[in-house]
Amino acid sequence: MVGREDETLSLIQGMSKIRTSDLPEGVLFGNTESFFSIMLHKMGKALPRAAAVFINSFEELDPGITECLKSKLKRFLNIGPSNLISAPSPVADTSGCITWLDKQKLASVAYVSFGSVATPPPHELVAVAEALETSEVPFIWSLKDSSKVQLPHGFLDRTAAQGLIVPWSPQSEVLAHGAVGVFVTHCGWNSLLESIAGGVPMICRPFFGDQRLNGCMIEDVWEIGLKVEDGVFTKHGLVSSLNKILSQEGGQKMRENIRALEQLAKKAIGSNGSSINNFIALSNLMLNKKM
């Protein structure tokens, strides 16, 4: 696919704004002989033979893609978002995040977290810190203690009144809090769904797997967030993104878009919702298979 990286996937319904280079490495470019690539190829050949394929999503998020996959698979069922169907058990707020958020203004806080696997390289952690300090945006940053050594000298002391840095946060509860106005994220699928459930726009810095594709859907298709410039954090780029979402009209539009998706997600798991009906269909299929 060399030289064709900017071609769009217009042949696939619902993905006309996605480029070849937005796909995970090993699908159409990169090492297509890797274990990951070979596994994906085998999965693609096997899925049409499956009695049913189900995913953690809801039909209303991707109507075009859902329609396309329904036409190619025997049964394609969205049965999510799982974080709304089965909310995690409440946990003690040992980090004090919720108490701190209770003291902040509505939709004013930047929540920064990159999941449990990915961590930006040191120079990008510095850029994030500098952007937060310069912007003066209140923030909660979920950051491992071992990574704090990468932060600029004096940053923790200078921002002690501005933000909260914790080794762990109750993410679902944080994103559901009205004080949170933007989520700076790696845009993994679970984090994306939690952000939709909270109605919080995203700033996306993808690392691997589906994250780059998710980021493109977030910015270009659903219009509920932004990708970082050139795929990496810079001080100027993050300050600009924070300003666009928290202070400008475009950010209000993103907020409206993601809150509309939040309502569609809740409807999907409600009485006679699409995800509930799909879950019943899957259960009946499994029961019939056992009989």
Secondary structure, 3 states (H helix, E strand, C coil): CCCCCCCECCCCCCCCCCEHHHCCCCCCCCCCCCHHHHHHHHHHHHHHHCCCEEECCCHHHCHHHHHHHHHHCCCEEECCCHHHHCCCCCCCCCCCHHHHHCCCCCCCEEEECCCCCCCCCHHHHHHHHHHHHHHCCCEEEECCHHHHHHCCCCHHHHCCCCEEEECCCCHHHHHHCCCEEEEEECCCHHHHHHHHHHCCCEEECCCCCCHHHHHHHHHHHCCCEEECHHHCCCHHHHHHHHHHHHHCHHHHHHHHHHHHHHHHHHHHCCCCCHHHHHHHHHHHHHHHHHC
